[in-house]
Amino acid sequence: MIHEAILQLYSNARSVNGDTEKTITVCDEKGREISIDWDRVQTKSTELKVALETEKNNKVTKKASAITKLKNLGLDDDEITALIGG
């Protein structure tokens, strides 16, 4: 998520190498190193993680809702599985 956060925060960033605050280097299109604000990167990374988790939870909720609606229409479990998969 850190790489994605950096790329979203710094539009001039073209490459991000490394895995931690101490090892990451960010360069622009000409290979020049870009200075980054780690507090902003950490905040953005957290936001991205929360958004991803929310998206996953929403998918689970929507699927459960769809299954309930299909059952209310009279479909059985086998028919629902045939429609949406296992």
PDB file of N, CA, C and O in Angstrom:
ATOM      1  N   MET A   1       0.804  -1.196   0.000  1.00  0.00           N
ATOM      2  CA  MET A   1       0.000   0.000   0.000  1.00  0.00           C
ATOM      3  C   MET A   1       0.853   1.269   0.000  1.00  0.00           C
ATOM      4  O   MET A   1       0.425   2.313  -0.491  1.00  0.00           O
ATOM      5  N   ILE A   2       2.046   1.172   0.546  1.00  0.00           N
ATOM      6  CA  ILE A   2       2.895   2.362   0.626  1.00  0.00           C
ATOM      7  C   ILE A   2       3.241   2.862  -0.775  1.00  0.00           C
ATOM      8  O   ILE A   2       3.199   4.064  -1.037  1.00  0.00           O
ATOM      9  N   HIS A   3       3.581   1.942  -1.670  1.00  0.00           N
ATOM     10  CA  HIS A   3       3.922   2.339  -3.035  1.00  0.00           C
ATOM     11  C   HIS A   3       2.731   3.033  -3.692  1.00  0.00           C
ATOM     12  O   HIS A   3       2.881   4.079  -4.324  1.00  0.00           O
ATOM     13  N   GLU A   4       1.546   2.440  -3.535  1.00  0.00           N
ATOM     14  CA  GLU A   4       0.336   3.008  -4.127  1.00  0.00           C
ATOM     15  C   GLU A   4       0.046   4.392  -3.536  1.00  0.00           C
ATOM     16  O   GLU A   4      -0.337   5.309  -4.262  1.00  0.00           O
ATOM     17  N   ALA A   5       0.225   4.539  -2.244  1.00  0.00           N
ATOM     18  CA  ALA A   5       0.000   5.827  -1.581  1.00  0.00           C
ATOM     19  C   ALA A   5       0.940   6.886  -2.144  1.00  0.00           C
ATOM     20  O   ALA A   5       0.523   8.009  -2.428  1.00  0.00           O
ATOM     21  N   ILE A   6       2.201   6.528  -2.302  1.00  0.00           N
ATOM     22  CA  ILE A   6       3.178   7.476  -2.849  1.00  0.00           C
ATOM     23  C   ILE A   6       2.798   7.888  -4.263  1.00  0.00           C
ATOM     24  O   ILE A   6       2.838   9.070  -4.603  1.00  0.00           O
ATOM     25  N   LEU A   7       2.431   6.919  -5.082  1.00  0.00           N
ATOM     26  CA  LEU A   7       2.072   7.229  -6.470  1.00  0.00           C
ATOM     27  C   LEU A   7       0.828   8.097  -6.554  1.00  0.00           C
ATOM     28  O   LEU A   7       0.702   8.910  -7.470  1.00  0.00           O
ATOM     29  N   GLN A   8      -0.087   7.936  -5.617  1.00  0.00           N
ATOM     30  CA  GLN A   8      -1.282   8.775  -5.619  1.00  0.00           C
ATOM     31  C   GLN A   8      -0.989  10.181  -5.108  1.00  0.00           C
ATOM     32  O   GLN A   8      -1.588  11.149  -5.577  1.00  0.00           O
ATOM     33  N   LEU A   9      -0.089  10.296  -4.166  1.00  0.00           N
ATOM     34  CA  LEU A   9       0.229  11.605  -3.586  1.00  0.00           C
ATOM     35  C   LEU A   9       1.173  12.443  -4.454  1.00  0.00           C
ATOM     36  O   LEU A   9       1.093  13.672  -4.463  1.00  0.00           O
ATOM     37  N   TYR A  10       2.062  11.771  -5.176  1.00  0.00           N
ATOM     38  CA  TYR A  10       3.095  12.487  -5.931  1.00  0.00           C
ATOM     39  C   TYR A  10       2.944  12.166  -7.411  1.00  0.00           C
ATOM     40  O   TYR A  10       3.438  11.145  -7.889  1.00  0.00           O
ATOM     41  N   SER A  11       2.266  13.037  -8.122  1.00  0.00           N
ATOM     42  CA  SER A  11       1.964  12.786  -9.537  1.00  0.00           C
ATOM     43  C   SER A  11       3.217  12.729 -10.400  1.00  0.00           C
ATOM     44  O   SER A  11       3.187  12.156 -11.489  1.00  0.00           O
ATOM     45  N   ASN A  12       4.309  13.309  -9.937  1.00  0.00           N
ATOM     46  CA  ASN A  12       5.552  13.276 -10.711  1.00  0.00           C
ATOM     47  C   ASN A  12       6.398  12.028 -10.425  1.00  0.00           C
ATOM     48  O   ASN A  12       7.442  11.828 -11.046  1.00  0.00           O
ATOM     49  N   ALA A  13       5.950  11.200  -9.495  1.00  0.00           N
ATOM     50  CA  ALA A  13       6.683   9.969  -9.171  1.00  0.00           C
ATOM     51  C   ALA A  13       6.502   8.945 -10.289  1.00  0.00           C
ATOM     52  O   ALA A  13       5.383   8.677 -10.727  1.00  0.00           O
ATOM     53  N   ARG A  14       7.611   8.385 -10.741  1.00  0.00           N
ATOM     54  CA  ARG A  14       7.555   7.374 -11.799  1.00  0.00           C
ATOM     55  C   ARG A  14       8.066   6.022 -11.336  1.00  0.00           C
ATOM     56  O   ARG A  14       7.711   4.995 -11.913  1.00  0.00           O
ATOM     57  N   SER A  15       8.902   6.011 -10.291  1.00  0.00           N
ATOM     58  CA  SER A  15       9.375   4.741  -9.756  1.00  0.00           C
ATOM     59  C   SER A  15       9.483   4.829  -8.237  1.00  0.00           C
ATOM     60  O   SER A  15       9.878   5.846  -7.668  1.00  0.00           O
ATOM     61  N   VAL A  16       9.116   3.722  -7.614  1.00  0.00           N
ATOM     62  CA  VAL A  16       9.215   3.607  -6.164  1.00  0.00           C
ATOM     63  C   VAL A  16       9.922   2.286  -5.892  1.00  0.00           C
ATOM     64  O   VAL A  16       9.436   1.221  -6.273  1.00  0.00           O
ATOM     65  N   ASN A  17      11.069   2.364  -5.233  1.00  0.00           N
ATOM     66  CA  ASN A  17      11.852   1.167  -4.948  1.00  0.00           C
ATOM     67  C   ASN A  17      12.102   1.060  -3.460  1.00  0.00           C
ATOM     68  O   ASN A  17      12.373   2.061  -2.796  1.00  0.00           O
ATOM     69  N   GLY A  18      12.011  -0.153  -2.932  1.00  0.00           N
ATOM     70  CA  GLY A  18      12.225  -0.387  -1.513  1.00  0.00           C
ATOM     71  C   GLY A  18      10.922  -0.760  -0.836  1.00  0.00           C
ATOM     72  O   GLY A  18       9.849  -0.690  -1.435  1.00  0.00           O
ATOM     73  N   ASP A  19      11.033  -1.162   0.437  1.00  0.00           N
ATOM     74  CA  ASP A  19       9.865  -1.648   1.167  1.00  0.00           C
ATOM     75  C   ASP A  19       9.555  -0.897   2.452  1.00  0.00           C
ATOM     76  O   ASP A  19       8.444  -1.006   2.971  1.00  0.00           O
ATOM     77  N   THR A  20      10.499  -0.145   2.972  1.00  0.00           N
ATOM     78  CA  THR A  20      10.283   0.554   4.243  1.00  0.00           C
ATOM     79  C   THR A  20      10.667   2.013   4.091  1.00  0.00           C
ATOM     80  O   THR A  20      11.283   2.415   3.104  1.00  0.00           O
ATOM     81  N   GLU A  21      10.294   2.789   5.083  1.00  0.00           N
ATOM     82  CA  GLU A  21      10.612   4.225   5.064  1.00  0.00           C
ATOM     83  C   GLU A  21      12.110   4.460   4.874  1.00  0.00           C
ATOM     84  O   GLU A  21      12.510   5.410   4.201  1.00  0.00           O
ATOM     85  N   LYS A  22      12.925   3.609   5.456  1.00  0.00           N
ATOM     86  CA  LYS A  22      14.377   3.789   5.360  1.00  0.00           C
ATOM     87  C   LYS A  22      14.954   3.342   4.025  1.00  0.00           C
ATOM     88  O   LYS A  22      16.017   3.813   3.619  1.00  0.00           O
ATOM     89  N   THR A  23      14.259   2.433   3.337  1.00  0.00           N
ATOM     90  CA  THR A  23      14.822   1.899   2.094  1.00  0.00           C
ATOM     91  C   THR A  23      14.146   2.419   0.822  1.00  0.00           C
ATOM     92  O   THR A  23      14.685   2.249  -0.271  1.00  0.00           O
ATOM     93  N   ILE A  24      12.989   3.042   0.948  1.00  0.00           N
ATOM     94  CA  ILE A  24      12.263   3.492  -0.245  1.00  0.00           C
ATOM     95  C   ILE A  24      12.914   4.725  -0.848  1.00  0.00           C
ATOM     96  O   ILE A  24      13.252   5.685  -0.155  1.00  0.00           O
ATOM     97  N   THR A  25      13.075   4.664  -2.162  1.00  0.00           N
ATOM     98  CA  THR A  25      13.471   5.840  -2.930  1.00  0.00           C
ATOM     99  C   THR A  25      12.418   6.058  -3.996  1.00  0.00           C
ATOM    100  O   THR A  25      11.917   5.112  -4.604  1.00  0.00           O
ATOM    101  N   VAL A  26      12.091   7.316  -4.212  1.00  0.00           N
ATOM    102  CA  VAL A  26      11.073   7.704  -5.192  1.00  0.00           C
ATOM    103  C   VAL A  26      11.738   8.614  -6.198  1.00  0.00           C
ATOM    104  O   VAL A  26      12.395   9.591  -5.838  1.00  0.00           O
ATOM    105  N   CYS A  27      11.559   8.279  -7.481  1.00  0.00           N
ATOM    106  CA  CYS A  27      12.199   9.076  -8.528  1.00  0.00           C
ATOM    107  C   CYS A  27      11.170   9.578  -9.532  1.00  0.00           C
ATOM    108  O   CYS A  27      10.122   8.963  -9.733  1.00  0.00           O
ATOM    109  N   ASP A  28      11.490  10.710 -10.159  1.00  0.00           N
ATOM    110  CA  ASP A  28      10.633  11.264 -11.208  1.00  0.00           C
ATOM    111  C   ASP A  28      11.015  10.659 -12.556  1.00  0.00           C
ATOM    112  O   ASP A  28      11.835   9.744 -12.625  1.00  0.00           O
ATOM    113  N   GLU A  29      10.415  11.178 -13.625  1.00  0.00           N
ATOM    114  CA  GLU A  29      10.645  10.623 -14.964  1.00  0.00           C
ATOM    115  C   GLU A  29      12.092  10.754 -15.441  1.00  0.00           C
ATOM    116  O   GLU A  29      12.516  10.028 -16.340  1.00  0.00           O
ATOM    117  N   LYS A  30      12.840  11.664 -14.851  1.00  0.00           N
ATOM    118  CA  LYS A  30      14.243  11.835 -15.236  1.00  0.00           C
ATOM    119  C   LYS A  30      15.192  11.110 -14.290  1.00  0.00           C
ATOM    120  O   LYS A  30      16.410  11.257 -14.392  1.00  0.00           O
ATOM    121  N   GLY A  31      14.634  10.330 -13.372  1.00  0.00           N
ATOM    122  CA  GLY A  31      15.469   9.568 -12.440  1.00  0.00           C
ATOM    123  C   GLY A  31      15.939  10.358 -11.234  1.00  0.00           C
ATOM    124  O   GLY A  31      16.750   9.870 -10.447  1.00  0.00           O
ATOM    125  N   ARG A  32      15.435  11.576 -11.083  1.00  0.00           N
ATOM    126  CA  ARG A  32      15.819  12.395  -9.926  1.00  0.00           C
ATOM    127  C   ARG A  32      14.989  11.987  -8.717  1.00  0.00           C
ATOM    128  O   ARG A  32      13.781  11.771  -8.817  1.00  0.00           O
ATOM    129  N   GLU A  33      15.657  11.885  -7.579  1.00  0.00           N
ATOM    130  CA  GLU A  33      14.972  11.477  -6.368  1.00  0.00           C
ATOM    131  C   GLU A  33      14.021  12.568  -5.887  1.00  0.00           C
ATOM    132  O   GLU A  33      14.351  13.753  -5.908  1.00  0.00           O
ATOM    133  N   ILE A  34      12.839  12.147  -5.455  1.00  0.00           N
ATOM    134  CA  ILE A  34      11.804  13.054  -4.954  1.00  0.00           C
ATOM    135  C   ILE A  34      11.755  12.922  -3.442  1.00  0.00           C
ATOM    136  O   ILE A  34      11.755  11.814  -2.905  1.00  0.00           O
ATOM    137  N   SER A  35      11.712  14.053  -2.762  1.00  0.00           N
ATOM    138  CA  SER A  35      11.554  14.051  -1.315  1.00  0.00           C
ATOM    139  C   SER A  35      10.073  13.871  -0.995  1.00  0.00           C
ATOM    140  O   SER A  35       9.219  14.529  -1.588  1.00  0.00           O
ATOM    141  N   ILE A  36       9.777  12.978  -0.059  1.00  0.00           N
ATOM    142  CA  ILE A  36       8.385  12.735   0.276  1.00  0.00           C
ATOM    143  C   ILE A  36       8.130  12.952   1.761  1.00  0.00           C
ATOM    144  O   ILE A  36       9.034  12.825   2.587  1.00  0.00           O
ATOM    145  N   ASP A  37       6.890  13.280   2.084  1.00  0.00           N
ATOM    146  CA  ASP A  37       6.455  13.515   3.453  1.00  0.00           C
ATOM    147  C   ASP A  37       5.875  12.203   3.981  1.00  0.00           C
ATOM    148  O   ASP A  37       4.787  11.797   3.574  1.00  0.00           O
ATOM    149  N   TRP A  38       6.596  11.543   4.883  1.00  0.00           N
ATOM    150  CA  TRP A  38       6.199  10.219   5.366  1.00  0.00           C
ATOM    151  C   TRP A  38       4.906  10.236   6.157  1.00  0.00           C
ATOM    152  O   TRP A  38       4.166   9.253   6.145  1.00  0.00           O
ATOM    153  N   ASP A  39       4.617  11.333   6.847  1.00  0.00           N
ATOM    154  CA  ASP A  39       3.352  11.417   7.568  1.00  0.00           C
ATOM    155  C   ASP A  39       2.188  11.361   6.579  1.00  0.00           C
ATOM    156  O   ASP A  39       1.203  10.662   6.814  1.00  0.00           O
ATOM    157  N   ARG A  40       2.303  12.096   5.477  1.00  0.00           N
ATOM    158  CA  ARG A  40       1.257  12.074   4.450  1.00  0.00           C
ATOM    159  C   ARG A  40       1.148  10.686   3.819  1.00  0.00           C
ATOM    160  O   ARG A  40       0.046  10.202   3.557  1.00  0.00           O
ATOM    161  N   VAL A  41       2.294  10.050   3.577  1.00  0.00           N
ATOM    162  CA  VAL A  41       2.298   8.724   2.962  1.00  0.00           C
ATOM    163  C   VAL A  41       1.629   7.711   3.899  1.00  0.00           C
ATOM    164  O   VAL A  41       0.821   6.899   3.449  1.00  0.00           O
ATOM    165  N   GLN A  42       1.951   7.751   5.174  1.00  0.00           N
ATOM    166  CA  GLN A  42       1.345   6.823   6.135  1.00  0.00           C
ATOM    167  C   GLN A  42      -0.164   7.045   6.230  1.00  0.00           C
ATOM    168  O   GLN A  42      -0.936   6.088   6.277  1.00  0.00           O
ATOM    169  N   THR A  43      -0.575   8.305   6.257  1.00  0.00           N
ATOM    170  CA  THR A  43      -2.005   8.621   6.319  1.00  0.00           C
ATOM    171  C   THR A  43      -2.719   8.102   5.079  1.00  0.00           C
ATOM    172  O   THR A  43      -3.776   7.480   5.183  1.00  0.00           O
ATOM    173  N   LYS A  44      -2.147   8.355   3.911  1.00  0.00           N
ATOM    174  CA  LYS A  44      -2.758   7.898   2.660  1.00  0.00           C
ATOM    175  C   LYS A  44      -2.787   6.374   2.602  1.00  0.00           C
ATOM    176  O   LYS A  44      -3.778   5.796   2.155  1.00  0.00           O
ATOM    177  N   SER A  45      -1.733   5.724   3.041  1.00  0.00           N
ATOM    178  CA  SER A  45      -1.674   4.266   3.056  1.00  0.00           C
ATOM    179  C   SER A  45      -2.784   3.695   3.936  1.00  0.00           C
ATOM    180  O   SER A  45      -3.437   2.721   3.561  1.00  0.00           O
ATOM    181  N   THR A  46      -2.994   4.290   5.088  1.00  0.00           N
ATOM    182  CA  THR A  46      -4.067   3.863   5.980  1.00  0.00           C
ATOM    183  C   THR A  46      -5.422   4.067   5.317  1.00  0.00           C
ATOM    184  O   THR A  46      -6.289   3.197   5.397  1.00  0.00           O
ATOM    185  N   GLU A  47      -5.612   5.210   4.664  1.00  0.00           N
ATOM    186  CA  GLU A  47      -6.869   5.478   3.953  1.00  0.00           C
ATOM    187  C   GLU A  47      -7.124   4.422   2.879  1.00  0.00           C
ATOM    188  O   GLU A  47      -8.248   3.944   2.725  1.00  0.00           O
ATOM    189  N   LEU A  48      -6.087   4.066   2.147  1.00  0.00           N
ATOM    190  CA  LEU A  48      -6.235   3.062   1.092  1.00  0.00           C
ATOM    191  C   LEU A  48      -6.580   1.691   1.670  1.00  0.00           C
ATOM    192  O   LEU A  48      -7.402   0.971   1.104  1.00  0.00           O
ATOM    193  N   LYS A  49      -5.961   1.329   2.784  1.00  0.00           N
ATOM    194  CA  LYS A  49      -6.258   0.054   3.437  1.00  0.00           C
ATOM    195  C   LYS A  49      -7.712   0.017   3.912  1.00  0.00           C
ATOM    196  O   LYS A  49      -8.404  -0.985   3.731  1.00  0.00           O
ATOM    197  N   VAL A  50      -8.169   1.107   4.516  1.00  0.00           N
ATOM    198  CA  VAL A  50      -9.546   1.179   4.994  1.00  0.00           C
ATOM    199  C   VAL A  50     -10.519   1.096   3.817  1.00  0.00           C
ATOM    200  O   VAL A  50     -11.532   0.400   3.896  1.00  0.00           O
ATOM    201  N   ALA A  51     -10.218   1.797   2.739  1.00  0.00           N
ATOM    202  CA  ALA A  51     -11.087   1.766   1.557  1.00  0.00           C
ATOM    203  C   ALA A  51     -11.164   0.359   0.969  1.00  0.00           C
ATOM    204  O   ALA A  51     -12.240  -0.090   0.575  1.00  0.00           O
ATOM    205  N   LEU A  52     -10.038  -0.333   0.911  1.00  0.00           N
ATOM    206  CA  LEU A  52     -10.013  -1.701   0.390  1.00  0.00           C
ATOM    207  C   LEU A  52     -10.826  -2.637   1.282  1.00  0.00           C
ATOM    208  O   LEU A  52     -11.591  -3.461   0.783  1.00  0.00           O
ATOM    209  N   GLU A  53     -10.666  -2.515   2.566  1.00  0.00           N
ATOM    210  CA  GLU A  53     -11.412  -3.351   3.509  1.00  0.00           C
ATOM    211  C   GLU A  53     -12.910  -3.061   3.419  1.00  0.00           C
ATOM    212  O   GLU A  53     -13.727  -3.981   3.463  1.00  0.00           O
ATOM    213  N   THR A  54     -13.264  -1.802   3.294  1.00  0.00           N
ATOM    214  CA  THR A  54     -14.673  -1.415   3.150  1.00  0.00           C
ATOM    215  C   THR A  54     -15.258  -2.002   1.879  1.00  0.00           C
ATOM    216  O   THR A  54     -16.385  -2.496   1.879  1.00  0.00           O
ATOM    217  N   GLU A  55     -14.495  -1.949   0.797  1.00  0.00           N
ATOM    218  CA  GLU A  55     -14.949  -2.518  -0.473  1.00  0.00           C
ATOM    219  C   GLU A  55     -15.191  -4.026  -0.344  1.00  0.00           C
ATOM    220  O   GLU A  55     -16.196  -4.543  -0.831  1.00  0.00           O
ATOM    221  N   LYS A  56     -14.268  -4.719   0.310  1.00  0.00           N
ATOM    222  CA  LYS A  56     -14.435  -6.160   0.520  1.00  0.00           C
ATOM    223  C   LYS A  56     -15.681  -6.451   1.346  1.00  0.00           C
ATOM    224  O   LYS A  56     -16.459  -7.347   1.017  1.00  0.00           O
ATOM    225  N   ASN A  57     -15.866  -5.692   2.416  1.00  0.00           N
ATOM    226  CA  ASN A  57     -17.037  -5.893   3.280  1.00  0.00           C
ATOM    227  C   ASN A  57     -18.332  -5.600   2.534  1.00  0.00           C
ATOM    228  O   ASN A  57     -19.327  -6.301   2.718  1.00  0.00           O
ATOM    229  N   ASN A  58     -18.324  -4.568   1.692  1.00  0.00           N
ATOM    230  CA  ASN A  58     -19.513  -4.235   0.919  1.00  0.00           C
ATOM    231  C   ASN A  58     -19.877  -5.355  -0.046  1.00  0.00           C
ATOM    232  O   ASN A  58     -21.058  -5.642  -0.240  1.00  0.00           O
ATOM    233  N   LYS A  59     -18.881  -5.991  -0.650  1.00  0.00           N
ATOM    234  CA  LYS A  59     -19.141  -7.101  -1.565  1.00  0.00           C
ATOM    235  C   LYS A  59     -19.794  -8.265  -0.826  1.00  0.00           C
ATOM    236  O   LYS A  59     -20.738  -8.873  -1.329  1.00  0.00           O
ATOM    237  N   VAL A  60     -19.295  -8.569   0.356  1.00  0.00           N
ATOM    238  CA  VAL A  60     -19.859  -9.660   1.153  1.00  0.00           C
ATOM    239  C   VAL A  60     -21.305  -9.328   1.524  1.00  0.00           C
ATOM    240  O   VAL A  60     -22.187 -10.180   1.419  1.00  0.00           O
ATOM    241  N   THR A  61     -21.542  -8.105   1.952  1.00  0.00           N
ATOM    242  CA  THR A  61     -22.883  -7.672   2.337  1.00  0.00           C
ATOM    243  C   THR A  61     -23.837  -7.716   1.150  1.00  0.00           C
ATOM    244  O   THR A  61     -24.965  -8.194   1.270  1.00  0.00           O
ATOM    245  N   LYS A  62     -23.380  -7.214   0.000  1.00  0.00           N
ATOM    246  CA  LYS A  62     -24.223  -7.215  -1.205  1.00  0.00           C
ATOM    247  C   LYS A  62     -24.554  -8.632  -1.650  1.00  0.00           C
ATOM    248  O   LYS A  62     -25.678  -8.902  -2.074  1.00  0.00           O
ATOM    249  N   LYS A  63     -23.585  -9.540  -1.558  1.00  0.00           N
ATOM    250  CA  LYS A  63     -23.832 -10.925  -1.955  1.00  0.00           C
ATOM    251  C   LYS A  63     -24.863 -11.565  -1.039  1.00  0.00           C
ATOM    252  O   LYS A  63     -25.768 -12.256  -1.506  1.00  0.00           O
ATOM    253  N   ALA A  64     -24.731 -11.339   0.254  1.00  0.00           N
ATOM    254  CA  ALA A  64     -25.696 -11.893   1.209  1.00  0.00           C
ATOM    255  C   ALA A  64     -27.083 -11.314   0.953  1.00  0.00           C
ATOM    256  O   ALA A  64     -28.080 -12.031   1.029  1.00  0.00           O
ATOM    257  N   SER A  65     -27.149 -10.040   0.655  1.00  0.00           N
ATOM    258  CA  SER A  65     -28.423  -9.400   0.354  1.00  0.00           C
ATOM    259  C   SER A  65     -29.052  -9.991  -0.909  1.00  0.00           C
ATOM    260  O   SER A  65     -30.255 -10.246  -0.951  1.00  0.00           O
ATOM    261  N   ALA A  66     -28.231 -10.203  -1.931  1.00  0.00           N
ATOM    262  CA  ALA A  66     -28.731 -10.775  -3.183  1.00  0.00           C
ATOM    263  C   ALA A  66     -29.256 -12.189  -2.964  1.00  0.00           C
ATOM    264  O   ALA A  66     -30.299 -12.555  -3.507  1.00  0.00           O
ATOM    265  N   ILE A  67     -28.546 -12.980  -2.180  1.00  0.00           N
ATOM    266  CA  ILE A  67     -28.980 -14.355  -1.898  1.00  0.00           C
ATOM    267  C   ILE A  67     -30.326 -14.348  -1.165  1.00  0.00           C
ATOM    268  O   ILE A  67     -31.222 -15.130  -1.485  1.00  0.00           O
ATOM    269  N   THR A  68     -30.454 -13.462  -0.187  1.00  0.00           N
ATOM    270  CA  THR A  68     -31.718 -13.352   0.545  1.00  0.00           C
ATOM    271  C   THR A  68     -32.861 -12.981  -0.395  1.00  0.00           C
ATOM    272  O   THR A  68     -33.949 -13.548  -0.301  1.00  0.00           O
ATOM    273  N   LYS A  69     -32.624 -12.043  -1.292  1.00  0.00           N
ATOM    274  CA  LYS A  69     -33.663 -11.625  -2.237  1.00  0.00           C
ATOM    275  C   LYS A  69     -34.035 -12.755  -3.186  1.00  0.00           C
ATOM    276  O   LYS A  69     -35.209 -12.936  -3.509  1.00  0.00           O
ATOM    277  N   LEU A  70     -33.044 -13.513  -3.632  1.00  0.00           N
ATOM    278  CA  LEU A  70     -33.329 -14.646  -4.510  1.00  0.00           C
ATOM    279  C   LEU A  70     -34.139 -15.718  -3.781  1.00  0.00           C
ATOM    280  O   LEU A  70     -35.047 -16.316  -4.358  1.00  0.00           O
ATOM    281  N   LYS A  71     -33.808 -15.957  -2.511  1.00  0.00           N
ATOM    282  CA  LYS A  71     -34.574 -16.925  -1.715  1.00  0.00           C
ATOM    283  C   LYS A  71     -36.010 -16.447  -1.528  1.00  0.00           C
ATOM    284  O   LYS A  71     -36.949 -17.242  -1.560  1.00  0.00           O
ATOM    285  N   ASN A  72     -36.168 -15.142  -1.332  1.00  0.00           N
ATOM    286  CA  ASN A  72     -37.506 -14.578  -1.182  1.00  0.00           C
ATOM    287  C   ASN A  72     -38.332 -14.728  -2.467  1.00  0.00           C
ATOM    288  O   ASN A  72     -39.562 -14.757  -2.427  1.00  0.00           O
ATOM    289  N   LEU A  73     -37.644 -14.822  -3.592  1.00  0.00           N
ATOM    290  CA  LEU A  73     -38.332 -15.039  -4.868  1.00  0.00           C
ATOM    291  C   LEU A  73     -38.677 -16.510  -5.093  1.00  0.00           C
ATOM    292  O   LEU A  73     -39.363 -16.854  -6.055  1.00  0.00           O
ATOM    293  N   GLY A  74     -38.197 -17.374  -4.200  1.00  0.00           N
ATOM    294  CA  GLY A  74     -38.531 -18.783  -4.274  1.00  0.00           C
ATOM    295  C   GLY A  74     -37.433 -19.681  -4.807  1.00  0.00           C
ATOM    296  O   GLY A  74     -37.657 -20.880  -4.970  1.00  0.00           O
ATOM    297  N   LEU A  75     -36.249 -19.144  -5.087  1.00  0.00           N
ATOM    298  CA  LEU A  75     -35.160 -19.991  -5.557  1.00  0.00           C
ATOM    299  C   LEU A  75     -34.566 -20.769  -4.385  1.00  0.00           C
ATOM    300  O   LEU A  75     -34.491 -20.271  -3.262  1.00  0.00           O
ATOM    301  N   ASP A  76     -34.144 -22.012  -4.674  1.00  0.00           N
ATOM    302  CA  ASP A  76     -33.486 -22.791  -3.622  1.00  0.00           C
ATOM    303  C   ASP A  76     -31.964 -22.615  -3.729  1.00  0.00           C
ATOM    304  O   ASP A  76     -31.461 -21.971  -4.650  1.00  0.00           O
ATOM    305  N   ASP A  77     -31.250 -23.200  -2.768  1.00  0.00           N
ATOM    306  CA  ASP A  77     -29.795 -23.026  -2.712  1.00  0.00           C
ATOM    307  C   ASP A  77     -29.097 -23.508  -3.985  1.00  0.00           C
ATOM    308  O   ASP A  77     -28.161 -22.865  -4.460  1.00  0.00           O
ATOM    309  N   ASP A  78     -29.547 -24.627  -4.533  1.00  0.00           N
ATOM    310  CA  ASP A  78     -28.924 -25.150  -5.757  1.00  0.00           C
ATOM    311  C   ASP A  78     -29.124 -24.196  -6.933  1.00  0.00           C
ATOM    312  O   ASP A  78     -28.209 -23.992  -7.731  1.00  0.00           O
ATOM    313  N   GLU A  79     -30.299 -23.623  -7.038  1.00  0.00           N
ATOM    314  CA  GLU A  79     -30.565 -22.672  -8.132  1.00  0.00           C
ATOM    315  C   GLU A  79     -29.724 -21.399  -7.965  1.00  0.00           C
ATOM    316  O   GLU A  79     -29.196 -20.852  -8.932  1.00  0.00           O
ATOM    317  N   ILE A  80     -29.617 -20.951  -6.721  1.00  0.00           N
ATOM    318  CA  ILE A  80     -28.815 -19.754  -6.456  1.00  0.00           C
ATOM    319  C   ILE A  80     -27.355 -20.023  -6.765  1.00  0.00           C
ATOM    320  O   ILE A  80     -26.687 -19.181  -7.366  1.00  0.00           O
ATOM    321  N   THR A  81     -26.847 -21.178  -6.366  1.00  0.00           N
ATOM    322  CA  THR A  81     -25.461 -21.546  -6.661  1.00  0.00           C
ATOM    323  C   THR A  81     -25.234 -21.617  -8.172  1.00  0.00           C
ATOM    324  O   THR A  81     -24.186 -21.205  -8.669  1.00  0.00           O
ATOM    325  N   ALA A  82     -26.224 -22.143  -8.895  1.00  0.00           N
ATOM    326  CA  ALA A  82     -26.107 -22.213 -10.348  1.00  0.00           C
ATOM    327  C   ALA A  82     -26.011 -20.822 -10.965  1.00  0.00           C
ATOM    328  O   ALA A  82     -25.341 -20.633 -11.980  1.00  0.00           O
ATOM    329  N   LEU A  83     -26.677 -19.857 -10.353  1.00  0.00           N
ATOM    330  CA  LEU A  83     -26.654 -18.484 -10.871  1.00  0.00           C
ATOM    331  C   LEU A  83     -25.373 -17.738 -10.536  1.00  0.00           C
ATOM    332  O   LEU A  83     -24.771 -17.093 -11.394  1.00  0.00           O
ATOM    333  N   ILE A  84     -24.963 -17.836  -9.271  1.00  0.00           N
ATOM    334  CA  ILE A  84     -23.849 -16.991  -8.819  1.00  0.00           C
ATOM    335  C   ILE A  84     -22.574 -17.766  -8.555  1.00  0.00           C
ATOM    336  O   ILE A  84     -21.535 -17.156  -8.299  1.00  0.00           O
ATOM    337  N   GLY A  85     -22.613 -19.052  -8.606  1.00  0.00           N
ATOM    338  CA  GLY A  85     -21.415 -19.834  -8.314  1.00  0.00           C
ATOM    339  C   GLY A  85     -21.292 -20.116  -6.847  1.00  0.00           C
ATOM    340  O   GLY A  85     -22.044 -19.588  -6.028  1.00  0.00           O
ATOM    341  N   GLY A  86     -20.323 -20.965  -6.515  1.00  0.00           N
ATOM    342  CA  GLY A  86     -20.140 -21.398  -5.130  1.00  0.00           C
ATOM    343  C   GLY A  86     -19.470 -20.389  -4.337  1.00  0.00           C
ATOM    344  O   GLY A  86     -19.237 -20.595  -3.146  1.00  0.00           O
TER     345      GLY A  86
END
